[in-house]
Amino acid sequence: MQKGADPARKYLDSTLLHYAASNGNDVILKYLLSLQEMKKLIDERDVCGDTPLLLAVKKGFEKVVEVLIDNNANSKLQDEEGN
């Protein structure tokens, strides 16, 4: 990111928050959420309609869920199947 990379850019309709959350990486997630431009994307949906929080819940990553909730992720959003 020091060389001008855009952390908020989407890759295959997912943000870096989606990738960190779906891989259970709470350390990277904390770093990303320290960046203002990433914090704005906390409830962004991917191509399947999942937010980073929904991905973390589905995969059982408790630390990641805690980080996202602590950073005001909307826990009332549902995926396309109503979960």
C-alpha positions in Angstrom: 0.0 0.0 0.0 3.0 2.3 0.4 3.4 2.3 -3.4 0.0 3.5 -4.1 -2.1 0.3 -4.1 -5.8 0.9 -3.4 -7.0 -1.3 -0.5 -10.6 -0.4 -1.2 -10.5 -1.8 -4.7 -12.7 -4.8 -5.3 -11.2 -8.1 -6.7 -13.8 -10.5 -8.2 -16.5 -8.5 -6.4 -14.9 -8.9 -3.0 -13.0 -6.5 -0.9 -9.9 -7.2 1.1 -12.2 -7.4 4.1 -14.0 -10.3 2.5 -10.8 -12.1 1.9 -9.5 -11.5 5.5 -12.8 -12.5 7.0 -13.3 -15.7 5.0 -9.8 -16.8 5.8 -10.1 -16.1 9.5 -7.3 -13.6 9.6 -8.2 -11.3 12.4 -4.8 -9.6 12.5 -5.0 -8.4 8.8 -8.7 -7.5 9.4 -7.7 -5.3 12.3 -5.1 -3.6 10.2 -7.5 -3.1 7.3 -10.2 -1.6 9.5 -7.7 0.9 10.9 -7.8 2.5 7.4 -10.7 4.9 7.0 -11.4 3.9 3.3 -11.7 0.2 4.4 -13.9 0.9 7.4 -16.5 2.4 4.9 -16.7 -1.0 3.2 -17.4 -3.1 6.4 -20.9 -4.0 5.2 -20.2 -4.3 1.5 -21.6 -7.4 -0.1 -19.8 -9.7 -2.4 -21.1 -11.4 -5.6 -23.0 -13.9 -3.4 -24.6 -11.2 -1.2 -22.3 -11.9 1.8 -20.8 -9.3 3.9 -17.4 -9.9 5.7 -19.4 -10.6 8.9 -21.6 -13.2 7.2 -18.6 -15.0 5.8 -16.9 -15.1 9.2 -20.1 -16.4 10.9 -20.6 -19.1 8.3 -17.0 -20.3 8.7 -17.1 -20.1 12.5 -14.3 -17.6 12.9 -15.2 -16.2 16.3 -12.2 -13.7 16.6 -13.0 -12.3 13.2 -16.7 -11.9 14.1 -15.6 -10.1 17.3 -13.4 -7.7 15.4 -16.1 -6.9 12.9 -18.8 -6.4 15.6 -16.3 -4.2 17.5 -15.9 -2.1 14.4 -19.7 -1.6 13.9 -20.5 -4.2 11.3 -24.2 -4.5 10.8 -25.2 -7.8 12.4 -28.8 -7.6 11.1 -27.9 -7.9 7.5 -28.8 -11.3 5.9 -27.5 -13.1 2.8 -29.6 -13.9 -0.2 -31.0 -17.0 1.5 -32.1 -15.1 4.6 -29.3 -16.3 6.9 
